[in-house]
Each structure stands twice: as C-alpha cells, then as structure tokens.
C-alpha cells in the first residue's frame, strides 16, 4: 500500500488532535479558544440588531437547505461537463460520499459524547448568556444537549475532500468556502463550539477520509455501485443526460 505511512500519520494526527482537546477537559488552549469565540459573538448579539437577525436567519432549519444547494451547485458544475459515462460515474461518487458519511457517523455513535452546546454549558455555569431564539422570537437553533462532533461540519468536509481527490484544488477551494460559511452560523449562535468542527469533525475525518481516499476504497465502492446500476438507467441515456 503506497500511502500506508501517510495514512498512519494522518490517523495519529487525528487521534492526537482529539486527545489534545479531550484530556485537558474544560481547560487549556482549546477551551479558552471556544470560550473566547462564544462570548465574542454572544456579546455582539446584544449590541447589533442587524447581527442578531442575521444569526437568527442563518440558524433557521430551512437555511440548512442552502448549504446543500451550494454543494449541489458545485457538484453540478462538474457533472454537466461529463459525457454519459462520466455522469454515471459522478452519481456513483456522490453515493460513495453518503457511504463515507455513514461510516463517519459511526465514530460519533462510538464516542457517545454528551457535550452540551456552548450556550447551554455557560448558562448552566451561571453565566449571563444571550439566546438568539429568545431575542429574535424566531425558532433559531442556538441550544443543543449534544453538539460534539459537529455533524454539519463533518459531512461538509467529506464533500470537500472528495471533490479535492477527484477534481483538484479548485474544486476543493470552492467546497472549503462552503464549509467555512455554513459552519459559522451555528458557532455564532452558540449551538456549536469551534472545537465541535475544528477538533471533532476534523479528527474523525483525518481517520475516515485517509482510509477512503488514500487507498482504493472509494474507487472500489464507486465500481460496486456502477456494477449494480439499474439496467434501465444504463440503457436510457436521456434520463442521465437531462
């Protein structure tokens, strides 16, 4: 296996990253970063109505669809340039991303981290915390009983690195921009900590994506999906080329 050493290094980095956050508990560098970022945005909620309603809007459940549409738009920009065979392959690659996301989710279940969101944690600690949903009156997500690791960030990172693996740096840059833009609202509202994504989502993906994308694993899954492609679609070029 040509990339075995790199894979093992990335796995070690993922484990070390997780332990650097987990072992100190609610102290140390990561906690201070989390605390500083949370209260920076939390104070702004009380100082600016425009910022308050911006954060409230971007944390409404329907807004999550916008992130999906951006990913779909990036995916489609490459899909439409393919011939029939290439389009079938890209659809199989998309399905492989979902398989990878399911695998990554198992780490979440295995860790079983009952970590309250920043807004809930500091409220329980007796700090004065401003909640977006209460100030705006909108059903914005700003509270969670278990926020680690950040599922949104984890799945967005999977998409980004698949695009990098198969389409290069430009595709990765576009996808990474989506990760940053659509992970930030949850952090600004206090529904997630910075480390839910920078440590939780990243450490899981260091492990899962290194094995999926630096070995033939993802190519194998794509081939399996293509081999089991519905015969009707294989014959019907129009359905693929629409």
Secondary structure as GFF3:
##gff-version 3
##sequence-region A 1 242
A	DSSP	alpha_helix	4	22	.	.	.	ID=ss1
A	DSSP	alpha_helix	28	47	.	.	.	ID=ss2
A	DSSP	alpha_helix	49	58	.	.	.	ID=ss3
A	DSSP	three_ten_helix	61	63	.	.	.	ID=ss4
A	DSSP	alpha_helix	64	79	.	.	.	ID=ss5
A	DSSP	alpha_helix	84	111	.	.	.	ID=ss6
A	DSSP	alpha_helix	118	124	.	.	.	ID=ss7
A	DSSP	alpha_helix	132	136	.	.	.	ID=ss8
A	DSSP	alpha_helix	151	167	.	.	.	ID=ss9
A	DSSP	alpha_helix	169	189	.	.	.	ID=ss10
A	DSSP	alpha_helix	194	195	.	.	.	ID=ss11
A	DSSP	pi_helix	196	201	.	.	.	ID=ss12
A	DSSP	alpha_helix	202	213	.	.	.	ID=ss13
A	DSSP	alpha_helix	217	227	.	.	.	ID=ss14
A	DSSP	alpha_helix	231	235	.	.	.	ID=ss15
A	DSSP	alpha_helix	237	240	.	.	.	ID=ss16
###
